[in-house]
Amino acid sequence: MKIQEIREIIKLIDQSTLDEFSYESEGTKIKLKKKDKSSVSTTGAAVESSSITVQTPVVEAAPVQVTETPKETVVEKVEVVVEDSSLHKITSPMVGTFYQSSSPDAAAYVQVGSKVSTDSIVCIVEAMKLFNEIEAEVNGEIVEILVKDGQLVEYGQPLFLVKSV
């Protein structure tokens, strides 16, 4: 199991209401437990940390414990974006993979500074092998692209910020 896969599992468990999660496959065991939610950051937002124990059938290998905590800078950035009401958010209508262009060798649909209209295609979200074109739904200019090409996105996650005209 790759470290990126473990990080994705941590994020999913951290966002869920589960308190404990166990996974075993091909001799690899992962056990996740959420800690007490009583710790508070300096900004007043609750911070949780998850601990992971990974055990693999490697000789002379002890269980590895990794503790990750959310980074406060990400929370602060989100707060700044949410407070700017003059910008329109183009959000993902589904869970899937974000693509900026129709193929890896094609140019991106939009870039920062691109003018868009209500029916302009701004990206593709691939879900279950179906490529869904996402439209701007507003006239304006792309101010910021909030996700990277190939990144997994959630339902309702902001993808672009558009300055309406």
Residue pairs with C-beta under 8 A, 6 or more apart in sequence:
1 25
1 28
1 30
1 54
6 30
6 52
6 54
6 66
7 68
8 152
9 21
9 23
9 30
9 32
10 32
10 50
10 52
10 68
13 21
13 32
13 34
13 50
14 34
14 48
14 50
14 70
18 34
19 33
19 34
20 31
20 32
20 33
20 34
21 30
21 31
21 32
21 33
22 29
22 30
22 31
22 32
23 29
23 30
23 31
24 30
27 56
27 57
28 54
28 55
28 56
29 53
29 54
29 55
29 56
30 52
30 53
30 54
31 52
31 53
32 50
32 51
32 52
33 50
33 51
34 48
34 50
35 48
35 49
35 50
35 51
37 46
37 48
39 46
39 47
39 48
39 49
40 46
40 47
41 47
41 72
42 72
43 72
43 75
43 76
45 72
45 75
47 69
47 70
47 72
48 69
48 70
49 67
49 68
49 69
50 67
50 68
51 65
51 66
51 67
52 64
52 65
52 66
52 67
53 63
53 64
53 65
54 63
54 64
54 66
55 63
81 87
81 146
81 158
81 161
84 161
86 163
86 164
87 143
87 161
87 162
87 163
87 164
88 138
88 140
88 161
88 162
88 163
88 164
89 158
89 159
89 160
89 161
89 162
90 122
90 134
90 136
90 137
90 138
90 158
90 159
90 160
90 161
90 162
91 156
91 157
91 158
91 159
92 98
92 125
92 134
92 153
92 154
92 155
92 156
92 157
92 159
93 125
93 132
93 134
93 155
94 125
94 127
94 132
94 155
95 127
95 152
95 153
95 154
95 155
96 125
96 126
96 127
96 128
96 132
96 152
96 153
97 125
97 126
97 127
97 150
97 151
97 152
97 153
98 123
98 124
98 125
98 147
98 148
98 149
98 150
98 151
98 152
98 153
98 159
99 123
99 124
99 125
99 126
99 131
99 149
99 150
100 108
100 109
100 110
100 123
100 145
100 149
101 107
101 108
101 109
101 124
101 149
102 109
102 124
102 131
108 149
109 120
109 121
109 122
109 123
109 124
110 116
110 120
110 122
110 123
110 136
110 142
110 145
110 160
111 142
111 145
112 142
112 143
112 144
112 145
113 141
113 142
114 141
114 142
115 140
115 141
116 122
116 136
116 138
116 139
116 140
116 141
116 142
116 162
117 136
117 139
118 135
118 136
118 137
118 138
118 139
119 135
119 136
120 135
120 136
121 133
121 134
121 135
121 136
122 134
122 135
122 136
122 142
122 159
122 160
123 133
123 134
123 159
123 160
124 131
124 132
124 133
124 134
125 131
125 132
125 134
125 153
126 132
134 159
136 160
136 162
138 162
138 164
139 164
139 165
140 162
140 163
140 164
140 165
141 162
141 163
141 165
142 160
142 161
142 162
143 160
143 161
143 162
143 163
144 160
144 161
145 159
145 160
146 158
146 159
146 160
146 161
147 153
147 157
147 159
153 159
